[in-house]
């Protein structure tokens, strides 16, 4: 993608410093929100529900191992894909903009991956499909976050972060509603959310603002430099490093409850398949209603006080409390109470989940790449938890979900001291 830049007074230049950034209108945030909602529709619904149900219907006896393999390998692909596509997006000189081409590629490639899973007849087809989906949906997400960092000033970042954070719970709600309605068809469970997600990306492609980069602004990059460029030195940029660690711990805690929710309901709370689908939907509904209630007010408060760390403190305590309730629950009622607390905690956290990393970016010209590295903190936990969970669940004879949630509780609490050294805010 090295088409020379054409003169266009409407194109956004290489991102200016924060002082030079103009206040963005609500429509700017809206099209970004819709695009991110589309990305999450495509990737979250399969990871939370659809892939687990597909695996169970293919291999009920080995479902935990198969699901762990698929999600774990896919998460490893995401680790590389997000910063790599972010880097490519930062350096793209297409006349269509730096971000838009990768949104098209990401949406199309992600749908292909989901289609592979939908028609899979073997474990390896599921693994390959999920790797494709993770790879290309991460290209889409990297481009969306890069466009946001290009143009949103710091004084609006808390609000913009909170609005975009709503895409996650709304995608989960919409997707799980579709799962509840389409439970009889595994193929529809996979394809319908992905199709809806693709449609939601279209408004940005048509109306979204995108910066353009000339070929002269992009220096050559050797393979060795590429490898070095795909990480951000935490010693040189300590605020970025500590923010990354805190985010990693929060998402590790969250991953403990989302990854194995379906099996927790079936194996620990002894619900049948129909009840599992229903309660996954109901639990997601409860959690995401509270996320929606908490996120925007927390973002407004963060912008008003000019600080992010107190929001992280509150979110970590709430998330730890929810893990404690999950560990002690013996009924679906306890599970739903825990989901409500998860929703409040993550709703508060989502208000700064993008804003804090955006505040500590080392170089605005590499925003998508650095945010891609930061996004590893949100994707790596889903890979690690699939490695750790089987050992924790096997303690004491098997199905030891309390041990898993105690692990999540400790991860949330450790996020507090991890964010303390961040000097900014």
Buried (B, 14 or more C-beta within 10 A) or exposed (E): BEEEBEEEEEBBEBBBEBEEBEEBEEEBBBBBBBBBBBBBBBBBBBBBBBBBBBBBEBBEEEBBBBBBBBBBBBBBBBBBBBBBBBBBBBBBBBEBBBBBBBBBBBBBBBBEBBBBBBEBEEBEBBBBBBBBBBBBBBBBBBBBBBBBBBBBBBEBBBBBBBBBBBBBBBBBBBBBBBBBEBBEEBEBBBBBBBBBBBEBBBBBBEEBBBBBBEEEEBEEEEEEEEEEBBEBEBEEBBBBBBBBBBBBBBBBBBBBBBBBBBBBBBBBBEBEBEBBBBBBBBBBBBBBBBBBEBBBEBBBBBBEEEBBBBBBBBBBBBBBBBBBBBBEBEEBEBBBBBBBBBBBBBBBBBBBBBBBBBBBBBEBBBBBBBBBBBBBBBBBBBBBBBEBBBEBBEEEEEBBBBBBBBBBBBBBBBBBEBBEEBEEB
